[in-house]
Amino acid sequence: MTSEKYMLLALKEAQKAFLADEVPVGAVIVDQAGKILSKAHNKTEHGLDPTAHAEILAIRKACQKLKQKRLWDCTLVVTLEPCAMCATAISMARISKVIIGAKDEKNGAVLSGVKFFESATCHFKPEVETGILEQECAQILKDFFKLKR
Amino acid sequence: MTSEKYMLLALKEAQKAFLADEVPVGAVIVDQAGKILSKAHNKTEHGLDPTAHAEILAIRKACQKLKQKRLWDCTLVVTLEPCAMCATAISMARISKVIIGAKDEKNGAVLSGVKFFESATCHFKPEVETGILEQECAQILKDFFKLKR
């Protein structure tokens, strides 16, 4: 599958979050053969868990599935630029590639903010692809926060 | 209790991690009245979970206990300087104060590295107290890694 096809799956997860009244961010993790290892969406509200971002939940699920704490040669596809918590988790999980939809200048830590992967305390740097279905990934967030105002 | 007494409890958690062959880091979360809300130690190996740092587990437990996703007016006491994942989680959980034992120049993100709380994308900055039982907190890590070599 292409990056766009995987991002559509991540967007489907974001839509599930939207319908559950959670900030609509979704993520999928794919192995080297293109097989989906995990899908997840943001669950901070219903999970009563500030760490329950889509990326963290997807990493945990994929590790449980593979019965290992490293996700070598895997790709994480996420609708919104990861925050510093998630960027660090991605690096620690040894995920090879990150595909990002929308930028997040307020909370992001890959292209924005502390740019964790470029920092001296990042000891494993994944490849990064950005701007995949950027408009669609940003629009669902705009729609969500418009309803909240 | 004083910071030292809470740090001794965090060190007890680190000792549990040591005995379980996990990197010996422990954390406790205390509420405004001084009541212990949660205790946790690093479980990345046995949990097959790269996100299972002591701080993340302690935050999740405390949130479940209080049935809320914010830990306003709480203090997190941790034997090792938090990494960028944990520092971000601490900020997002709105923890008021962080008490740190040993510094971590390699992976830390409070005093070292990206210094997340000082960054423009940190929107809630906790008070930080450092160097509490620093020798003891550093020694258990040294002992652990000496055995691994």
Contacts between the chains, C-beta under 8 A, distances in Angstrom:
chain1	res1	chain2	res2	distance
A	44	B	69	5.7
A	45	B	69	6.9
A	47	B	69	7.8
A	48	B	63	5.2
A	48	B	64	6.4
A	48	B	67	6.0
A	48	B	68	6.2
A	48	B	69	4.9
A	49	B	60	5.6
A	49	B	63	5.8
A	49	B	64	7.8
A	49	B	69	6.2
A	50	B	59	6.6
A	50	B	63	6.8
A	50	B	69	5.0
A	50	B	70	7.2
A	50	B	89	6.3
A	50	B	92	4.5
A	50	B	93	4.4
A	51	B	51	7.3
A	51	B	56	5.5
A	51	B	59	6.3
A	51	B	60	6.3
A	51	B	89	5.0
A	51	B	92	7.6
A	51	B	93	7.9
A	56	B	51	5.5
A	59	B	50	6.7
A	59	B	51	6.3
A	60	B	49	5.6
A	60	B	51	6.3
A	63	B	48	5.2
A	63	B	49	5.7
A	63	B	50	6.8
A	64	B	48	6.4
A	64	B	49	7.7
A	67	B	48	6.0
A	68	B	48	6.2
A	69	B	44	5.7
A	69	B	45	6.9
A	69	B	47	7.8
A	69	B	48	4.9
A	69	B	49	6.2
A	69	B	50	5.0
A	70	B	50	7.2
A	83	B	88	5.9
A	83	B	92	7.9
A	83	B	121	7.7
A	84	B	84	4.9
A	84	B	85	7.4
A	84	B	87	7.3
A	84	B	88	4.2
A	84	B	109	7.6
A	84	B	114	7.0
A	84	B	116	5.7
A	84	B	119	7.8
A	84	B	121	7.0
A	85	B	84	7.4
A	85	B	85	4.9
A	85	B	86	7.8
A	85	B	88	3.7
A	85	B	89	5.1
A	85	B	92	7.0
A	86	B	85	7.8
A	87	B	84	7.3
A	88	B	83	5.9
A	88	B	84	4.2
A	88	B	85	3.7
A	88	B	88	7.3
A	88	B	109	7.7
A	89	B	50	6.3
A	89	B	51	5.0
A	89	B	85	5.2
A	92	B	50	4.4
A	92	B	51	7.6
A	92	B	83	7.9
A	92	B	85	7.0
A	93	B	50	4.4
A	93	B	51	7.9
A	106	B	121	6.7
A	106	B	123	7.9
A	107	B	121	5.7
A	107	B	123	7.8
A	108	B	121	7.0
A	109	B	84	7.6
A	109	B	88	7.7
A	109	B	121	6.6
A	112	B	121	6.6
A	113	B	119	5.9
A	113	B	120	6.4
A	113	B	121	3.4
A	114	B	84	7.0
A	114	B	114	4.0
A	114	B	116	6.4
A	114	B	119	5.0
A	114	B	121	6.6
A	116	B	84	5.8
A	116	B	114	6.4
A	119	B	84	7.8
A	119	B	113	5.9
A	119	B	114	5.0
A	120	B	113	6.5
A	121	B	83	7.6
A	121	B	84	7.0
A	121	B	106	6.7
A	121	B	107	5.7
A	121	B	108	7.0
A	121	B	109	6.6
A	121	B	112	6.6
A	121	B	113	3.4
A	121	B	114	6.6
A	123	B	106	7.9
A	123	B	107	7.8
